[in-house]
Structure formats: structure tokens, C-alpha cells
């Protein structure tokens, strides 16, 4: 079993056991607004708890910055190191307000860094996208020059998961398939592996 799959299994257990891992945390904007912005920190805490349950985990690092000279900064939310201090898994979590056109940029940053290290660790990107019609779904950063310029709220609301994953598939750097990159998604509070090639 890959480390990513093991991690997803542990994360499912952790989230299922937490009464505050509500569906609204991932399928609404209730927890990403001023005064109630708890989605990211709560998810990070629970994902870190899941990472500690991995057999090879010796230390868990949060918000780590990997910089290699002129190489663009890669800053995943979670990095897992083994006893040899090798990074064996990196994880990025995207809340409802960041599960958008920025995700391919995460992959681009990882690839820039991963091509410059001896052995690239497994990389998991977790999005928060309802896999159903979602009339209340929001689309921010749409002005000219911003990430989501040119995307349509009406199209996204028909099914945020399908809309964005089809977009990711169409725009991802083709090199991504040569690296240990995978995706998972919170549909409500249910974490599911995503096969991006068939979405």
C-alpha cells in the first residue's frame, strides 16, 4: 500500500472519530469567513493527527518551506519525515475557498522542487468540493488577473467537484503523471480518493 493510501485510511478514521469534523466544514463557506475561519486550522490538526498514525512517521512538520536556491518555493501544509529525516509524504489541504484554479499551481510548485531533489516524496492534494449540485457555492478572486478570472459560478454550482477536477485534468503540467502525485476530496466530511483521469 502506498503511503498516500495509508494516510487517507488513517485520516478517514480520525475525521470519523471527531464530532466537530462537520460536513459544513468542507461543503459550505461557513467556516472560511471572517470571525469563523476554522476550516484550515481544524483540518490541519486532524490531518496531522492522522499523519502521526503512519508506521514510518518520525516527525510531522506543518507549513514547511522547501527552498532550493532559485527554485520556486514549495510550501506544503504537512510534511512527514522518517527516522532518517527523509521527507516521505507531503500533503496540501485546500478548503472550500481555495479548491479552485490555484490547485494546478500547487502541483507546479511541487514539480519545480521535486525535479531538484534526489528522491521526490509522495504528494497528496486534498480538496473540498461537493460532488453534487450546490446552488450556494461561491467563486472568489474573479477579477481580471486573479486566479479564477474566466470561470463561471453558474457552471461550477452544477457540480463543483466535476467542474474543477475536469479543469485540473485539462491544465495540469503533463509531467505530473511521472511523479507520485495523487488527489483526494472531501465531499461533505467523507474523504475519497480521486482518479483525476476519469472524472
VEXKOL-982291 format. One record per residue: chain; x, y, z of N, C-alpha, C, O in turn. Coordinates in steps of 0.001 Angstrom, whole numbers, always signed. Example, Ala and Ser with C-alpha at 12.3 -4.5 7.8 and 13.67 -1.06 7.14 Angstrom:
BEGIN
<"A" <+13190 -5690 +7800> <+12300 -4500 +7800> <+13200 -3300 +7800> <+14236 -3319 +8465>>;
<"A" <+12850 -2250 +7080> <+13670 -1060 +7140> <+12900 +30 +7870> <+13409 +1138 +8039>>;
***
This chain:
BEGIN
<"A" <+846 -1195 +0> <+0 +0 +0> <+881 +1244 +0> <+1842 +1339 +764>>;
<"A" <+544 +2193 -862> <+1324 +3430 -890> <+1079 +4216 +396> <+67 +4043 +1074>>;
<"A" <+2033 +5078 +704> <+1912 +5899 +1898> <+697 +6821 +1809> <+41 +7094 +2814>>;
<"A" <+403 +7295 +606> <-762 +8172 +426> <-2048 +7446 +784> <-2910 +8004 +1462>>;
<"A" <-2179 +6208 +333> <-3397 +5446 +638> <-3493 +5140 +2130> <-4571 +5216 +2719>>;
<"A" <-2355 +4793 +2738> <-2335 +4555 +4181> <-2762 +5818 +4925> <-3534 +5760 +5882>>;
<"A" <-2248 +6957 +4468> <-2592 +8223 +5111> <-4094 +8509 +4991> <-4720 +8943 +5958>>;
<"A" <-4666 +8270 +3826> <-6093 +8523 +3629> <-6926 +7628 +4546> <-7926 +8076 +5105>>;
<"A" <-6522 +6373 +4702> <-7233 +5472 +5614> <-7187 +5999 +7043> <-8201 +5999 +7740>>;
<"A" <-6002 +6450 +7484> <-5868 +6987 +8835> <-6693 +8268 +8987> <-7321 +8493 +10022>>;
<"A" <-6684 +9103 +7944> <-7450 +10348 +8006> <-8942 +10071 +8114> <-9642 +10742 +8872>>;
<"A" <-9432 +9099 +7373> <-10844 +8737 +7471> <-11209 +8346 +8894> <-12261 +8734 +9401>>;
<"A" <-10341 +7580 +9534> <-10587 +7160 +10920> <-10631 +8363 +11854> <-11510 +8466 +12710>>;
<"A" <-9675 +9270 +11680> <-9583 +10441 +12547> <-10806 +11346 +12372> <-11399 +11785 +13357>>;
<"A" <-11178 +11620 +11140> <-12312 +12509 +10901> <-13623 +11870 +11348> <-14504 +12562 +11857>>;
<"A" <-13761 +10557 +11165> <-14969 +9863 +11607> <-15099 +9907 +13129> <-16209 +9896 +13663>>;
<"A" <-13966 +9957 +13820> <-13983 +9968 +15279> <-14082 +11344 +15904> <-14094 +11464 +17129>>;
<"A" <-14152 +12390 +15086> <-14203 +13757 +15621> <-15591 +14350 +15409> <-15995 +14559 +14265>>;
<"A" <-16329 +14625 +16477> <-17683 +15177 +16320> <-17706 +16587 +15727> <-18760 +17057 +15299>>;
<"A" <-16557 +17266 +15698> <-16504 +18618 +15135> <-16019 +18632 +13686> <-15839 +19699 +13101>>;
<"A" <-15810 +17459 +13113> <-15476 +17376 +11677> <-16786 +17327 +10901> <-17137 +16312 +10299>>;
<"A" <-17486 +18432 +10929> <-18830 +18523 +10355> <-18795 +18575 +8830> <-17815 +19054 +8260>>;
<"A" <-19843 +18094 +8156> <-19896 +18237 +6700> <-19778 +19695 +6250> <-19164 +19982 +5222>>;
<"A" <-20370 +20617 +7026> <-20346 +22039 +6670> <-18936 +22617 +6644> <-18694 +23654 +6026>>;
<"A" <-18011 +21943 +7315> <-16620 +22383 +7323> <-16040 +22358 +5911> <-15159 +23151 +5580>>;
<"A" <-16542 +21438 +5080> <-15976 +21201 +3762> <-16918 +21502 +2598> <-16458 +21661 +1467>>;
<"A" <-18223 +21585 +2846> <-19137 +21799 +1724> <-19940 +23089 +1837> <-21008 +23231 +1242>>;
<"A" <-19398 +24030 +2618> <-20008 +25353 +2709> <-18904 +26374 +2967> <-17738 +26021 +3146>>;
<"A" <-19289 +27625 +2981> <-18334 +28696 +3270> <-18484 +29183 +4716> <-17936 +30220 +5086>>;
<"A" <-19223 +28434 +5520> <-19494 +28833 +6905> <-18229 +28916 +7751> <-18154 +29719 +8680>>;
<"A" <-17229 +28081 +7430> <-16033 +28010 +8261> <-14807 +28629 +7592> <-13673 +28361 +7989>>;
<"A" <-15042 +29454 +6580> <-13928 +30168 +5947> <-14209 +31662 +5895> <-13611 +32382 +5095>>;
<"A" <-15110 +32126 +6740> <-15448 +33547 +6733> <-14902 +34231 +7985> <-14643 +33585 +9000>>;
<"A" <-14737 +35520 +7894> <-14190 +36301 +9000> <-14977 +36043 +10272> <-16207 +36084 +10276>>;
<"A" <-14261 +35778 +11340> <-14889 +35512 +12627> <-15211 +34043 +12848> <-15534 +33640 +13965>>;
<"A" <-15128 +33249 +11807> <-15425 +31818 +11930> <-14544 +31021 +10964> <-15000 +30077 +10319>>;
<"A" <-13279 +31421 +10880> <-12363 +30849 +9875> <-11603 +29656 +10475> <-10407 +29742 +10755>>;
<"A" <-12323 +28546 +10664> <-11750 +27395 +11358> <-11501 +26193 +10464> <-10969 +25183 +10925>>;
<"A" <-11871 +26280 +9207> <-11730 +25114 +8333> <-10274 +24668 +8218> <-9955 +23512 +8495>>;
<"A" <-9398 +25575 +7813> <-7999 +25203 +7624> <-7337 +24722 +8921> <-6769 +23630 +8939>>;
<"A" <-7394 +25500 +9998> <-6698 +25037 +11202> <-7256 +23739 +11765> <-6500 +22911 +12272>>;
<"A" <-8569 +23549 +11684> <-9151 +22306 +12204> <-8739 +21125 +11338> <-8375 +20067 +11851>>;
<"A" <-8796 +21309 +10032> <-8399 +20226 +9126> <-6911 +19906 +9293> <-6531 +18735 +9327>>;
<"A" <-6073 +20933 +9396> <-4643 +20699 +9597> <-4398 +19866 +10847> <-3615 +18916 +10829>>;
<"A" <-5073 +20228 +11930> <-4890 +19494 +13187> <-5269 +18030 +13050> <-4540 +17148 +13505>>;
<"A" <-6402 +17774 +12427> <-6860 +16393 +12268> <-5995 +15621 +11278> <-5727 +14436 +11480>>;
<"A" <-5557 +16282 +10210> <-4674 +15619 +9249> <-3311 +15314 +9880> <-2713 +14277 +9595>>;
<"A" <-2826 +16209 +10730> <-1563 +15945 +11433> <-1717 +14746 +12372> <-808 +13926 +12506>>;
<"A" <-2877 +14660 +13015> <-3148 +13505 +13886> <-3128 +12212 +13078> <-2599 +11197 +13531>>;
<"A" <-3707 +12254 +11879> <-3680 +11080 +11003> <-2250 +10750 +10583> <-1871 +9580 +10530>>;
<"A" <-1459 +11777 +10285> <-69 +11554 +9854> <+751 +10884 +10950> <+1618 +10059 +10660>>;
<"A" <+484 +11232 +12208> <+1216 +10611 +13309> <+935 +9117 +13408> <+1715 +8383 +14015>>;
<"A" <-161 +8658 +12826> <-513 +7241 +12888> <+173 +6402 +11809> <+53 +5177 +11805>>;
<"A" <+885 +7056 +10901> <+1594 +6319 +9860> <+2760 +5536 +10467> <+3451 +6039 +11353>>;
<"A" <+2977 +4326 +9998> <+4017 +3468 +10567> <+5411 +4078 +10485> <+6204 +3924 +11414>>;
<"A" <+5721 +4767 +9389> <+7076 +5281 +9186> <+7266 +6724 +9649> <+8333 +7303 +9445>>;
<"A" <+6243 +7308 +10269> <+6333 +8714 +10663> <+7187 +8882 +11911> <+6899 +8297 +12955>>;
<"A" <+8248 +9695 +11794> <+9090 +10014 +12943> <+8829 +11430 +13427> <+8976 +11735 +14611>>;
<"A" <+8435 +12296 +12488> <+8100 +13672 +12858> <+7137 +14221 +11808> <+7191 +13855 +10634>>;
<"A" <+6257 +15107 +12263> <+5301 +15778 +11385> <+5632 +17262 +11414> <+5747 +17856 +12486>>;
<"A" <+5784 +17860 +10240> <+6089 +19294 +10143> <+4927 +20003 +9462> <+4385 +19513 +8471>>;
<"A" <+4552 +21152 +9996> <+3445 +21930 +9455> <+3956 +23197 +8785> <+4872 +23855 +9278>>;
<"A" <+3340 +23526 +7645> <+3655 +24770 +6935> <+5157 +24895 +6661> <+5753 +25956 +6846>>;
<"A" <+5744 +23794 +6219> <+7187 +23765 +5977> <+7505 +24446 +4640> <+6699 +24410 +3710>>;
<"A" <+8674 +25057 +4557> <+9109 +25731 +3337> <+10336 +25015 +2786> <+11373 +24934 +3444>>;
<"A" <+10202 +24506 +1585> <+11332 +23886 +900> <+11832 +24873 -147> <+11131 +25162 -1117>>;
<"A" <+13038 +25390 +49> <+13641 +26337 -885> <+14980 +25798 -1343> <+15789 +25344 -534>>;
<"A" <+15206 +25852 -2643> <+16485 +25397 -3195> <+17023 +26465 -4143> <+16814 +26392 -5353>>;
<"A" <+17708 +27444 -3594> <+18286 +28496 -4420> <+17239 +29204 -5256> <+16313 +29818 -4725>>;
<"A" <+17393 +29113 -6575> <+16472 +29823 -7466> <+15176 +29047 -7705> <+14275 +29546 -8379>>;
<"A" <+15071 +27824 -7155> <+13869 +27015 -7348> <+12705 +27670 -6615> <+12841 +28101 -5470>>;
<"A" <+11575 +27738 -7278> <+10397 +28331 -6662> <+10063 +27618 -5365> <+10180 +26397 -5265>>;
<"A" <+9653 +28376 -4392> <+9333 +27837 -3079> <+8192 +26830 -3165> <+7184 +27068 -3830>>;
<"A" <+8369 +25703 -2481> <+7297 +24722 -2319> <+6972 +24689 -840> <+7840 +24406 -15>>;
<"A" <+5735 +24975 -503> <+5340 +25138 +890> <+4090 +24314 +1194> <+2989 +24862 +1256>>;
<"A" <+4253 +22994 +1384> <+3095 +22160 +1686> <+2602 +22384 +3112> <+3326 +22889 +3970>>;
<"A" <+1361 +21998 +3335> <+772 +22152 +4661> <+1390 +21182 +5664> <+1636 +21541 +6815>>;
<"A" <+1637 +19955 +5219> <+2148 +18915 +6105> <+3285 +18168 +5401> <+3189 +17840 +4218>>;
<"A" <+4354 +17909 +6142> <+5438 +17052 +5655> <+5691 +15979 +6706> <+5753 +16264 +7902>>;
<"A" <+5835 +14751 +6244> <+6113 +13616 +7126> <+7535 +13152 +6860> <+7909 +12895 +5716>>;
<"A" <+8326 +13046 +7921> <+9704 +12552 +7806> <+9845 +11227 +8554> <+9175 +10981 +9557>>;
<"A" <+10734 +10387 +8038> <+11036 +9124 +8731> <+12218 +9328 +9671> <+12696 +10449 +9847>>;
<"A" <+12683 +8246 +10269> <+13771 +8336 +11246> <+15091 +8801 +10638> <+15965 +9286 +11355>>;
<"A" <+15242 +8658 +9322> <+16444 +9147 +8646> <+16312 +10618 +8256> <+17181 +11164 +7577>>;
<"A" <+15226 +11255 +8687> <+14906 +12650 +8367> <+14567 +12864 +6901> <+14589 +13996 +6418>>;
<"A" <+14255 +11794 +6194> <+13842 +11900 +4803> <+12366 +12279 +4741> <+11550 +11736 +5486>>;
<"A" <+12030 +13204 +3860> <+10627 +13539 +3648> <+10013 +12416 +2824> <+10465 +12132 +1715>>;
<"A" <+8977 +11777 +3372> <+8377 +10628 +2691> <+6966 +10915 +2188> <+6447 +10184 +1344>>;
<"A" <+6342 +11974 +2700> <+4999 +12340 +2256> <+4796 +13830 +2495> <+5157 +14357 +3547>>;
<"A" <+4215 +14498 +1509> <+3802 +15893 +1691> <+2323 +15988 +1327> <+1845 +15321 +409>>;
<"A" <+1613 +16835 +2071> <+165 +16951 +1906> <-222 +18421 +1855> <+259 +19227 +2651>>;
<"A" <-1090 +18761 +918> <-1704 +20084 +874> <-3210 +19928 +1026> <-3827 +19093 +364>>;
<"A" <-3793 +20731 +1899> <-5238 +20732 +2087> <-5806 +22033 +1544> <-5333 +23118 +1883>>;
<"A" <-6819 +21919 +703> <-7494 +23089 +143> <-8920 +23156 +671> <-9717 +22244 +453>>;
<"A" <-9231 +24235 +1363> <-10571 +24446 +1911> <-11532 +24861 +791> <-11101 +25014 -352>>;
<"A" <-12811 +25045 +1091> <-13751 +25440 +28> <-13334 +26704 -737> <-13579 +26801 -1940>>;
<"A" <-12713 +27662 -59> <-12362 +28896 -764> <-11000 +28831 -1454> <-10572 +29815 -2057>>;
<"A" <-10313 +27691 -1375> <-9057 +27567 -2126> <-9041 +26333 -3032> <-8033 +26047 -3679>>;
<"A" <-10150 +25609 -3076> <-10278 +24487 -4016> <-10742 +25042 -5352> <-11893 +24872 -5754>>;
<"A" <-9827 +25701 -6020> <-10189 +26421 -7241> <-9024 +26365 -8225> <-8277 +25386 -8239>>;
<"A" <-8862 +27385 -9036> <-7842 +27374 -10087> <-6417 +27403 -9546> <-5463 +27297 -10317>>;
<"A" <-6259 +27545 -8240> <-4913 +27561 -7662> <-4295 +26175 -7519> <-3075 +26056 -7405>>;
<"A" <-5105 +25139 -7523> <-4583 +23784 -7296> <-3484 +23402 -8295> <-2462 +22862 -7870>>;
<"A" <-3642 +23653 -9595> <-2533 +23334 -10511> <-1233 +24070 -10170> <-144 +23595 -10492>>;
<"A" <-1352 +25237 -9515> <-151 +25955 -9090> <+581 +25194 -7991> <+1810 +25220 -7928>>;
<"A" <-182 +24506 -7112> <+441 +23657 -6089> <+1265 +22562 -6757> <+2398 +22290 -6360>>;
<"A" <+680 +21940 -7778> <+1382 +20877 -8498> <+2635 +21437 -9165> <+3696 +20813 -9134>>;
<"A" <+2505 +22608 -9764> <+3645 +23243 -10427> <+4786 +23502 -9437> <+5951 +23265 -9756>>;
<"A" <+4455 +23982 -8253> <+5479 +24236 -7229> <+6147 +22938 -6788> <+7366 +22879 -6629>>;
<"A" <+5340 +21905 -6593> <+5897 +20601 -6215> <+6853 +20091 -7287> <+7955 +19642 -6972>>;
<"A" <+6439 +20157 -8556> <+7276 +19658 -9642> <+8587 +20421 -9729> <+9641 +19828 -9962>>;
<"A" <+8526 +21728 -9544> <+9735 +22546 -9585> <+10723 +22096 -8517> <+11928 +22023 -8758>>;
<"A" <+10192 +21794 -7330> <+11039 +21341 -6234> <+11450 +19880 -6421> <+12616 +19536 -6229>>;
<"A" <+10500 +19021 -6793> <+10744 +17578 -6857> <+11780 +17208 -7910> <+12505 +16226 -7752>>;
<"A" <+11851 +17986 -8978> <+12844 +17687 -10020> <+14256 +18057 -9575> <+15222 +17756 -10276>>;
<"A" <+14384 +18701 -8429> <+15697 +19137 -7957> <+16182 +18364 -6736> <+17243 +18668 -6192>>;
<"A" <+15412 +17369 -6303> <+15828 +16570 -5148> <+16135 +15151 -5616> <+15712 +14732 -6694>>;
<"A" <+16879 +14419 -4785> <+17302 +13073 -5159> <+16124 +12137 -5325> <+16033 +11408 -6313>>;
<"A" <+15221 +12160 -4358> <+14043 +11300 -4434> <+12818 +12084 -3999> <+12735 +12528 -2854>>;
<"A" <+11877 +12254 -4899> <+10685 +13038 -4603> <+9737 +12238 -3715> <+9431 +11083 -4013>>;
<"A" <+9272 +12845 -2629> <+8319 +12142 -1766> <+6932 +12108 -2405> <+6646 +12865 -3333>>;
<"A" <+6087 +11232 -1903> <+4707 +11177 -2355> <+4016 +12493 -2002> <+4277 +13090 -958>>;
<"A" <+3142 +12925 -2886> <+2448 +14206 -2710> <+951 +13983 -2853> <+484 +13425 -3846>>;
<"A" <+206 +14427 -1847> <-1246 +14290 -1835> <-1881 +15665 -1710> <-1558 +16429 -800>>;
<"A" <-2787 +15974 -2630> <-3556 +17209 -2562> <-4992 +16842 -2210> <-5622 +16029 -2886>>;
<"A" <-5501 +17452 -1142> <-6871 +17190 -687> <-7710 +18439 -917> <-7411 +19507 -383>>;
<"A" <-8752 +18297 -1709> <-9662 +19412 -1979> <-10948 +19253 -1168> <-11194 +18216 -553>>;
<"A" <-11759 +20312 -1186> <-13060 +20315 -503> <-14104 +20767 -1508> <-14396 +21958 -1626>>;
<"A" <-14665 +19802 -2235> <-15593 +20128 -3322> <-16800 +19199 -3304> <-16641 +17987 -3448>>;
<"A" <-18002 +19741 -3131> <-19203 +18898 -3172> <-19364 +18238 -4540> <-19195 +18876 -5579>>;
<"A" <-19691 +16960 -4516> <-19900 +16210 -5752> <-21410 +16094 -6012> <-21969 +14998 -6053>>;
<"A" <-22041 +17244 -6183> <-23484 +17328 -6403> <-23812 +18775 -6738> <-22974 +19653 -6530>>;
<"A" <-24993 +19045 -7244> <-25379 +20451 -7440> <-25344 +21206 -6114> <-25871 +20734 -5107>>;
<"A" <-24717 +22388 -6124> <-24531 +23168 -4897> <-24826 +24640 -5195> <-23910 +25409 -5486>>;
<"A" <-26121 +25041 -5122> <-26523 +26399 -5519> <-25840 +27523 -4749> <-25706 +28633 -5263>>;
<"A" <-25406 +27244 -3520> <-24802 +28294 -2690> <-23294 +28429 -2897> <-22669 +29300 -2292>>;
<"A" <-22696 +27579 -3743> <-21226 +27564 -3871> <-20738 +28907 -4398> <-21335 +29479 -5310>>;
<"A" <-19655 +29400 -3822> <-19150 +30727 -4178> <-17909 +30626 -5058> <-17209 +29614 -5073>>;
<"A" <-17671 +31682 -5770> <-16464 +31789 -6596> <-15852 +33160 -6340> <-16410 +34189 -6723>>;
<"A" <-14695 +33154 -5687> <-14000 +34392 -5366> <-12810 +34579 -6297> <-12480 +33689 -7081>>;
<"A" <-12171 +35733 -6210> <-10956 +36056 -6974> <-11194 +35950 -8479> <-10445 +35282 -9192>>;
<"A" <-12245 +36616 -8949> <-12621 +36506 -10363> <-12246 +37737 -11192> <-12419 +37725 -12411>>;
<"A" <-11740 +38788 -10566> <-11357 +39976 -11322> <-10217 +39657 -12292> <-9485 +38685 -12107>>;
<"A" <-10083 +40471 -13305> <-9032 +40279 -14291> <-7664 +40185 -13609> <-7322 +41030 -12782>>;
<"A" <-6898 +39175 -13952> <-5582 +38978 -13352> <-5593 +38076 -12137> <-4529 +37647 -11689>>;
<"A" <-6772 +37768 -11581> <-6859 +36885 -10421> <-7014 +35426 -10855> <-7294 +35132 -12017>>;
<"A" <-6824 +34517 -9889> <-6818 +33085 -10170> <-8025 +32600 -10952> <-7889 +31844 -11914>>;
<"A" <-9193 +33034 -10541> <-10422 +32451 -11080> <-11072 +33279 -12178> <-12234 +33060 -12520>>;
<"A" <-10333 +34222 -12725> <-10868 +35020 -13821> <-11226 +34108 -14994> <-10423 +33266 -15397>>;
<"A" <-12413 +34275 -15532> <-12844 +33489 -16678> <-13659 +32256 -16328> <-14230 +31617 -17212>>;
<"A" <-13718 +31916 -15046> <-14536 +30778 -14624> <-15948 +31255 -14286> <-16142 +32396 -13869>>;
<"A" <-16925 +30376 -14468> <-18332 +30729 -14323> <-18945 +30124 -13065> <-18916 +28907 -12879>>;
<"A" <-19499 +30973 -12206> <-20168 +30485 -10999> <-21292 +29518 -11332> <-21454 +28490 -10675>>;
<"A" <-22073 +29856 -12364> <-23219 +29015 -12728> <-22765 +27609 -13111> <-23392 +26629 -12708>>;
<"A" <-21698 +27499 -13873> <-21187 +26186 -14280> <-20643 +25414 -13084> <-20879 +24212 -12959>>;
<"A" <-19927 +26090 -12218> <-19329 +25436 -11055> <-20414 +24901 -10123> <-20277 +23802 -9586>>;
<"A" <-21486 +25661 -9926> <-22535 +25262 -8995> <-23287 +24018 -9432> <-23929 +23373 -8603>>;
<"A" <-23229 +23664 -10700> <-23873 +22427 -11153> <-23231 +21207 -10499> <-23908 +20219 -10215>>;
<"A" <-21921 +21279 -10261> <-21189 +20238 -9555> <-19749 +20727 -9375> <-18921 +20551 -10269>>;
<"A" <-19447 +21340 -8222> <-18104 +21903 -8020> <-16975 +20889 -8210> <-15931 +21215 -8775>>;
<"A" <-17186 +19668 -7740> <-16153 +18632 -7860> <-15839 +18341 -9326> <-14679 +18382 -9736>>;
<"A" <-16859 +18050 -10102> <-16627 +17708 -11503> <-16061 +18880 -12283> <-15159 +18717 -13105>>;
<"A" <-16605 +20073 -12015> <-16115 +21235 -12749> <-14614 +21401 -12535> <-13852 +21477 -13499>>;
<"A" <-14187 +21459 -11269> <-12789 +21783 -11007> <-11855 +20644 -11387> <-10765 +20897 -11899>>;
<"A" <-12251 +19396 -11149> <-11340 +18309 -11500> <-11195 +18150 -13009> <-10127 +17758 -13477>>;
<"A" <-12216 +18436 -13766> <-12072 +18426 -15225> <-11146 +19558 -15670> <-10363 +19405 -16609>>;
<"A" <-11248 +20686 -14986> <-10337 +21792 -15288> <-8900 +21399 -14944> <-7985 +21628 -15734>>;
<"A" <-8703 +20804 -13757> <-7351 +20399 -13369> <-6756 +19454 -14409> <-5609 +19620 -14824>>;
<"A" <-7531 +18473 -14821> <-7050 +17497 -15788> <-6629 +18178 -17089> <-5669 +17761 -17736>>;
<"A" <-7357 +19228 -17462> <-7065 +19887 -18739> <-5839 +20789 -18681> <-5243 +21085 -19717>>;
<"A" <-5458 +21228 -17493> <-4412 +22257 -17405> <-3147 +21799 -16681> <-2130 +22489 -16746>>;
<"A" <-3182 +20665 -15997> <-2007 +20234 -15248> <-801 +20014 -16158> <-926 +19539 -17287>>;
<"A" <+355 +20370 -15639> <+1615 +20087 -16319> <+1658 +18586 -16603> <+1522 +17791 -15673>>;
<"A" <+1842 +18176 -17854> <+1803 +16740 -18177> <+2842 +15904 -17424> <+2706 +14683 -17335>>;
<"A" <+3865 +16543 -16890> <+4880 +15791 -16131> <+4335 +15227 -14828> <+4969 +14368 -14214>>;
<"A" <+3161 +15699 -14394> <+2664 +15294 -13077> <+2482 +13782 -12984> <+2608 +13208 -11903>>;
<"A" <+2185 +13134 -14113> <+1972 +11683 -14079> <+3273 +10908 -13885> <+3241 +9713 -13593>>;
<"A" <+4405 +11566 -14042> <+5694 +10920 -13838> <+6137 +10947 -12376> <+7184 +10398 -12031>>;
<"A" <+5352 +11576 -11530> <+5703 +11739 -10123> <+4614 +11131 -9244> <+3488 +10927 -9699>>;
<"A" <+4949 +10841 -7978> <+3965 +10214 -7079> <+2968 +11240 -6521> <+2958 +11533 -5325>>;
<"A" <+2144 +11768 -7407> <+1151 +12777 -7046> <-228 +12138 -7086> <-547 +11394 -8014>>;
<"A" <-1037 +12424 -6089> <-2412 +11938 -6106> <-3337 +12969 -5473> <-2903 +13928 -4836>>;
<"A" <-4616 +12732 -5674> <-5645 +13661 -5210> <-6675 +12927 -4366> <-6944 +11744 -4574>>;
<"A" <-7244 +13649 -3414> <-8384 +13158 -2645> <-9306 +14351 -2432> <-8896 +15500 -2598>>;
<"A" <-10532 +14078 -2068> <-11519 +15157 -1949> <-12466 +14891 -784> <-12902 +13764 -547>>;
<"A" <-12768 +15975 -65> <-13821 +15925 +934> <-15145 +16272 +257> <-15351 +17409 -167>>;
<"A" <-16032 +15299 +158> <-17405 +15515 -290> <-18226 +15500 +985> <-18529 +14431 +1514>>;
<"A" <-18597 +16696 +1495> <-19034 +16767 +2881> <-17825 +16419 +3727> <-16723 +16904 +3473>>;
<"A" <-18030 +15569 +4743> <-16875 +15169 +5553> <-16395 +13761 +5212> <-15722 +13117 +6016>>;
<"A" <-16745 +13288 +4017> <-16300 +11979 +3551> <-15104 +12158 +2614> <-15215 +12782 +1559>>;
<"A" <-13976 +11609 +3010> <-12748 +11744 +2237> <-12638 +10593 +1243> <-12687 +9422 +1621>>;
<"A" <-12488 +10944 -37> <-12453 +9946 -1095> <-11250 +10173 -2000> <-10899 +11311 -2310>>;
<"A" <-10623 +9079 -2420> <-9538 +9164 -3406> <-10136 +9566 -4741> <-11221 +9114 -5105>>;
<"A" <-9425 +10416 -5470> <-9899 +10897 -6774> <-8982 +10339 -7871> <-7764 +10509 -7832>>;
<"A" <-9598 +9677 -8838> <-8866 +9308 -10049> <-9140 +10400 -11065> <-10169 +10396 -11740>>;
<"A" <-8224 +11315 -11163> <-8436 +12513 -11983> <-8571 +12180 -13466> <-9101 +12982 -14235>>;
<"A" <-8096 +11011 -13870> <-8153 +10665 -15297> <-9552 +10278 -15769> <-9805 +10221 -16972>>;
<"A" <-10470 +10009 -14825> <-11809 +9581 -15233> <-12917 +10477 -14710> <-14093 +10164 -14893>>;
<"A" <-12577 +11570 -14071> <-13606 +12484 -13547> <-14330 +13143 -14712> <-15235 +13949 -14500>>;
***
